[in-house]
Amino acid sequence: MKTVTQTETDTRLQRIETELREIKKMLGHVISSNAKEKIFEKETLMSVKEVAAFTKVNTSVIYNKCAAGEIPFFKVGKLYKFKKEDILRWLESKNEKSVDVDAYVNDYLQKHLMKG
């Protein structure tokens, strides 16, 4: 039977610790990569056409909401971009408020009535 010396034991423990550190590093990269993917999924960017299709309105309505500052958006160059999460929150906040359609239409017509 072979006896293991203290030096051999220390060497093995150091090798095990080194390998464990490497495994932790690799797992850290995998975990952070998965976390980034989940963040990206959560922060899906949408175009004007996608938001219009999602909300079932015309693209001109989305552009008007952007111009009026009523919908959360940001611009990338000339393109309007929307975070899906922000649009969902915006839609929820709109559902909470009751809309007086007649007042909205009258207000719109007064602001946009072309004088001839």
N, C-alpha and C positions, 0 to 999 in steps of 0.2 A: 504494500500500500504506500502510495506516494503522499508525502505531506506537502502542504502548500505553505510557502513562506509568506511572511508579512509583505514583502516587496511585491511578490506575485499578486497577492490579494489587492494591494494598493493599485497596481498597474491595471488589473481587471476593472476595478471600480472607476478608475479615471477614464478608461475606454468606454465603459457603460455610461458614465456621465456625459462624455463627449457625444456619444451617439444619441442620448436623450435630448441634448441641446439641439442637435441637427433635426431630430424628429419634431421638436417643438417649433423650430423655425419653419419647417415644411408645412406643418399644420397651421401655423400662423398665416402663411401665404395663402393657403387654401381657404381658411376662414375669412380673411380680409377680402379675398377675391369674391367669395360668395356674398359677403355683406355688400360689396360694391354693386354686384349684379342686382341684388334685391332693392337697393336704393335706386338704381337706374330704372328697374321695373316700376317702382312706386312713383318715380318722377318721369313717367312717360310724357314726352313732348308731343303736342298735337299741332297741326296746321289749321288755318282758318277753315279749309274744306272739311277737315276731320271734326272740328268743333261744331261746324254747322250740321254735319250729318249726325253727330252725337246728340245734339240738342234739337234736331229736326226743324231747323230754321234755315233761311236763305243766308248765303255768305254775306250779303250786304247788311243783314241785321247784325252779324258778328262784327263787321267793320265799323258800323255805327256805334255799337256798344263800346268798342275800343276807343273810338274818337271821343265818346262822352265819358270815358273813364269808368264805365259801369262793370266791366268784366276784367278779371286779372289776366294780364298778358305781359310779354316783353318782346323786344325786337332783336332779331339777329340780322344785321344789315337792314334790308328793306322788308324782311319777312316777319310777320307776326307769329309768335310761338306761345303756346299755352301749356301749362302743366296740368295733366289730367286731374290730379288731386285738387288743384285750385279750382278747376271748372266744376268738379263735383261739389266742393264746399260752396261755391257761388250759387249753383243750382239749388242746393239745400236752403241757403239763406233766402233765395227768391221764393221758394215754396212756403217758407214761414210767413212771408208778408202777403197780405191779400192785395190784389191789384184791382183798382177801379178802372176797368177797360174804357168806359166812356170818358172819364177824366183824362186818361192817357191819350186817347185818340184826339180829343179836343185840344189838349196841350200840344200834341205833335202837329196838328193842322195849323194852329196859331203860329207856331215857330217856323213851319216850313211852307206856309201858304204863299204861293207865288202871286205877286201883285201884277196885274196886267193892265 
